Amino acid sequence: MALGALGLLVLATAEAAQAQDQKATPPAAEAAAEDWSYHFQLTFIEQGYPGFPSTVQGPQSLPAHGEARETMSGTAFLGGRLPWETGELYINPEFNQGFGLDRTFGVAGFPNGEAQKAGFDTPKPNVARLFLRQTFGLGGEQEELEPDLNQLGEKVDVSRITITAGKIALPDIFDDNRYAHDPRTSFLNWSIWESSAWDYPADEKGYVDAFVAELNEKDWALRGAWSLEPKVANDRDLDPRFWKHYGITTELETRHTLWDQPGTVRYLVFLNRAPMGNLQEAANLAVATGTPADIAAVRRDRWKVGVALNIEQAITADIGVFSRLSWSDGRTEDWAFTDVDRSIATGVSLKGASWARPADTVGLATAVNFLSKPHRNFFAAGGTGILVGDGTLDYAPETIAEAFYDYRILAPLSVALDYQFIANPAYNEARGPVHVFATRVHLQF
């Protein structure tokens, strides 16, 4: 009996010590959240096209004789946890160099997503993003957020509210798509990696001061943003009068499973308020005066509204399909993104596991862009927009097809070859088709 009691005492003591050790040393799954985040990317794109048929050449026409241009960007993604733990601060020092084809003119669905409307012949430093993120957990089930660009690795409540405030790019948060969203790693064309009829508020570089609130649940998320607008269309300076000129963006994201594979549908609505010109008024004034349409002559405070539908669906672990449909009212000029009133894009993305290259990606997509009737009349009357304007117009929808192969050389380094076919560039049947070729080198860690 004494030996049995001693054995029970030893066993109890061992179990207590083991329990204490487990408390002192958390399992790997409970590892401490990151306090600092350091990432970097460098992207170089060389893009060009041979000469193409054209019977007209206007102020914002892609040159018919052919040309080649390069762009380069480098970004440091730096972030840290604030003293109250649920707050995070991020800053992205960046440099840009180069121009898009024809200095980023001539095609509404522009073929280089790295090409800014404010290019530079030499590297130009700037602060791309500077923002605060605050997360409020609502309890219940938790999930792991993997370390990523502007994302600390941490465990958070699935049900949570996230507030983001500062200088950001709205597509960082809205209109996401796992298969087509980042021109540094996937499709290059503006009308494929973004819903191009969404005239999202931004300066010439694509950034804006904004306040964003998001409620996330297991099967859905709802987010909204209030952002500044440029003082003038496609201008580098933002209007600080956020109560007078602003953009409102809302998005509902729903998640589902189809054929045992994940899928997501995003419904976006936007409303912009800015001193925009009415396209039909500008066209009518041009006819009355016998001069090219001047949108600046008819600018006053107006509304612009639009919607976008964004779908992604995995077919297998290595194959995914996507589609974007977007629409804007087409009455007022585009203020910040590009000259598109309706757009349809669809594509497929394939990982290279079947040929023993699981980190490689093949993409194939098409996009068709349309103009509203007032917008056609404006361009036919000699008007120019953000990216296009041939001085005349033989209207036809702008049609784009893109294919790329992204080859992973090493873990942080990849090289891609890209081809785009563009029919009716700038909606003009008198020009094109254009065959655009590109090489992209991307480093990220």
HELIX and SHEET records of a PDB file:
HELIX    1   1 ALA A    2  ALA A   24  1                                  23    
HELIX    2   2 ALA A   28  GLU A   30  5                                   3    
HELIX    3   3 LEU A  101  ARG A  103  5                                   3    
HELIX    4   4 LEU A  170  ASP A  172  5                                   3    
HELIX    5   5 TRP A  190  TRP A  193  1                                   4    
HELIX    6   6 LEU A  279  THR A  289  1                                  11    
HELIX    7   7 ILE A  295  VAL A  298  5                                   4    
HELIX    8   8 ALA A  353  TRP A  355  5                                   3    
HELIX    9   9 LYS A  373  ALA A  380  1                                   8    
HELIX   10  10 PRO A  425  TYR A  427  5                                   3    
SHEET    1   A17 TRP A  36  TYR A  49  0                                        
SHEET    2   A17 GLU A  67  ARG A  81 -1                                        
SHEET    3   A17 GLY A  87  GLY A  98 -1                                        
SHEET    4   A17 PHE A 120  GLY A 137 -1                                        
SHEET    5   A17 ARG A 160  ILE A 168 -1                                        
SHEET    6   A17 VAL A 208  ASN A 216 -1                                        
SHEET    7   A17 TRP A 220  SER A 227 -1                                        
SHEET    8   A17 TYR A 246  LEU A 258 -1                                        
SHEET    9   A17 GLN A 261  ALA A 274 -1                                        
SHEET   10   A17 ARG A 302  ALA A 314 -1                                        
SHEET   11   A17 ILE A 319  SER A 328 -1                                        
SHEET   12   A17 ARG A 342  GLY A 352 -1                                        
SHEET   13   A17 ARG A 357  PHE A 370 -1                                        
SHEET   14   A17 GLU A 398  LEU A 410 -1                                        
SHEET   15   A17 LEU A 413  ALA A 423 -1                                        
SHEET   16   A17 VAL A 434  GLN A 444 -1                                        
SHEET   17   A17 TRP A  36  TYR A  49 -1                                        
SHEET    1   B 2 GLN A 142  LEU A 145  0                                        
SHEET    2   B 2 GLU A 154  ASP A 157 -1                                        
END                                                                             
